[in-house]
């Protein structure tokens, strides 16, 4: 049987691994039982629920900020460069000039960005 691993499958496998690590650490903490709350059924359930809720909220925030495939796109462009824009080089140069004249980017940043646009 041949297994095809595309980015969706890899993300799912990574997610399962992360949940597995979190679950393992949680079980270790419950087994150790350093506090009275982790020695009672309600404390164990409460901590488990809050831990799962926080972990899922963090995962969703990460997916929103760094969508799946954004790293792969950056790596495909070489050296982690951002993906190409839908603007023409002339529009991008005009935007860079506006940023430079407004003082939002330095001379060095302007020169470097200009070289990237013209390359």
C-alpha positions, 0 to 999 in steps of 0.5 A: 500500500502506497501512502501519499503525504501531502501538506494536509496529511502532514498537518494532520499528523503533526496535530495528532503528535502535538495532542499526543505529547500534550496528553502524555504530559497531562497523564504524567502530571496526573500520575504524579499528583503534586497537588490535592486538586490533581488527586480528586476526580473534579480537579483532574477533569477541570485541569484537563478541560482547561488544558485542552481548551487553551491548547486548541485556542493556541492552535487556532490562533497559530493557524490564523496567523500562519496559514498552512502552506505559507512556510512551504511557499516561502521556502519554495521561493528560496531563503524564506523570501515572501511569496510574490505579490500580485502587483506589477514592479512599477506599482511596487516601486511606487509603494516603496517610494511612498513609504520611503518619503513618509519615513516609514522605511530607512534608506537601506531598507528602501534600497534592499527592497528596490533591488528585490523588486527589480530582480 
